[in-house]
Amino acid sequence: MKRGHFILVYIILMVAQIIVNNYFGLSRYLLISVLPALILLLPRNMSTILAMLVAFATGFAVDFFSTGMLGLTSVALVPVALGRRLLVSSVFGDEPADRDEQITIARFGLPKVVLALLLCCATFFLVFVWVDSAGTVPFWTAALRWLLSVLVSTPVGLLVSRILRPA
């Protein structure tokens, strides 16, 4: 039941991301994405290769059903999945792997979860903004886009973590 519930909520949040991409373009300097949080909160026992495949499929689906360039979200989301295990062991220690626990705010505390989400969002938007600008945007414009996107998407990812992994 828990696995089915996780998959259903994951798909609903992915559809919500598609809707945000299509209808809520707030500014060219601000991107809102819940996808790094979704990848961070994948089950702990999922292998890195499978997580990368899930990240690619998720990014491809979001790009296909929204107005984005096909493959842009996938190329930014796969590095998040690649570094997920290293990030979790660096921020949370060996405890989640030893006990096969899922990442929740109630278990590990708000500061650690915020730090992990911040690092995931920073990685995602670094690749996303870099590939999207393709050297055609001045550095400070791209840096502002990256900073604003990370600062807004991290609290949104925190809300998503409450939905995806309730206490």
C-alpha positions in Angstrom: 0.0 0.0 0.0 2.8 2.5 0.8 4.6 1.9 -2.4 1.4 2.4 -4.4 0.6 5.5 -2.5 4.1 6.9 -3.1 3.8 6.2 -6.9 0.4 7.9 -7.1 1.5 11.0 -5.2 4.7 11.1 -7.3 2.6 11.1 -10.5 0.2 13.7 -9.1 3.1 16.0 -8.2 4.7 15.5 -11.6 1.4 16.5 -13.2 1.3 19.6 -10.9 4.8 20.5 -12.2 3.6 20.2 -15.8 0.7 22.6 -14.9 3.0 25.0 -13.2 5.3 25.0 -16.3 2.4 25.6 -18.7 0.3 28.1 -16.9 2.3 29.9 -14.2 5.4 31.4 -15.9 5.9 34.1 -13.3 9.1 35.6 -14.7 12.0 34.8 -17.0 14.2 35.1 -13.9 12.2 32.6 -11.8 11.7 28.9 -12.3 9.7 26.8 -9.9 10.4 23.1 -9.8 9.4 20.3 -7.4 11.3 17.7 -9.3 14.6 17.9 -7.3 12.5 17.1 -4.2 10.8 14.2 -5.9 14.2 12.7 -6.9 15.7 13.2 -3.4 12.7 11.5 -1.8 12.8 8.4 -4.0 13.0 5.2 -1.9 16.4 4.6 -0.3 16.7 1.0 -1.6 16.4 2.3 -5.2 19.7 1.9 -7.1 21.5 4.9 -8.6 20.9 3.6 -12.1 17.2 3.1 -11.6 17.0 6.5 -9.9 18.7 8.0 -13.0 16.2 6.3 -15.3 13.3 7.5 -13.2 14.8 11.1 -13.3 15.2 10.9 -17.0 11.6 9.6 -17.6 10.2 12.2 -15.2 12.1 15.1 -16.9 11.2 13.8 -20.4 7.5 13.6 -19.4 7.5 17.1 -17.9 9.2 18.5 -21.1 6.9 16.6 -23.4 3.7 17.8 -21.8 4.8 21.3 -21.1 6.2 24.1 -23.2 9.8 23.3 -22.5 12.6 22.2 -24.8 12.5 18.4 -25.0 15.3 16.9 -22.9 16.2 20.1 -20.9 14.7 19.0 -17.7 16.0 15.5 -18.1 19.6 16.7 -18.5 19.3 18.7 -15.4 17.5 16.1 -13.3 19.8 13.1 -14.0 22.8 14.7 -12.1 20.5 15.1 -9.1 19.7 11.4 -9.2 23.4 10.6 -9.8 24.5 12.4 -6.6 21.5 11.5 -4.5 23.2 8.7 -2.5 26.3 10.8 -1.9 24.2 13.7 -0.8 22.1 11.7 1.6 25.1 10.0 3.2 26.9 13.4 3.5 23.9 15.3 5.0 22.2 12.6 7.0 25.1 10.2 7.7 24.9 6.5 7.4 21.8 6.1 9.5 19.3 6.1 6.6 21.2 3.4 4.8 21.9 1.3 7.9 18.2 1.3 9.0 16.8 1.5 5.5 14.8 4.5 6.5 13.1 7.1 4.3 14.0 10.8 4.6 11.3 12.6 6.6 11.3 15.9 8.4 10.1 14.2 11.6 12.9 11.7 11.6 15.9 13.9 10.6 14.8 17.4 11.5 14.1 20.5 9.4 17.6 21.9 9.0 19.0 18.7 7.5 16.1 18.2 5.1 16.3 21.9 4.1 20.1 21.6 3.4 19.5 18.4 1.3 16.8 20.1 -0.7 18.9 23.3 -1.1 21.8 21.2 -2.5 19.4 19.3 -4.8 17.8 22.4 -6.1 21.2 24.1 -6.5 22.5 21.3 -8.6 19.3 21.0 -10.7 19.1 24.7 -11.5 22.8 25.1 -12.1 22.6 22.5 -14.9 19.2 23.8 -16.1 20.2 27.4 -16.3 23.6 26.6 -17.8 22.1 24.4 -20.6 19.1 26.7 -21.2 21.2 29.8 -21.6 23.8 28.0 -23.8 26.1 31.0 -23.5 23.6 33.5 -24.9 22.7 35.1 -21.6 25.1 37.3 -19.6 26.6 35.7 -16.5 24.9 37.9 -14.0 21.5 37.3 -15.6 22.0 33.6 -15.4 23.3 33.8 -11.8 20.2 35.8 -10.8 17.9 33.3 -12.4 19.8 30.4 -10.6 19.7 32.2 -7.3 16.0 33.2 -7.4 15.0 29.7 -8.6 16.9 28.0 -5.8 15.5 30.3 -3.1 11.9 29.8 -4.3 12.0 26.1 -5.1 13.6 25.0 -1.9 10.6 25.9 0.3 8.3 24.5 -2.3 10.3 21.3 -2.2 9.9 21.3 1.6 6.1 21.4 1.1 6.4 18.6 -1.4 8.4 16.5 1.1 5.5 17.0 3.6 3.1 15.7 1.0 5.2 12.8 -0.3 6.6 11.6 3.0 4.2 12.6 5.8 5.4 12.2 9.3 
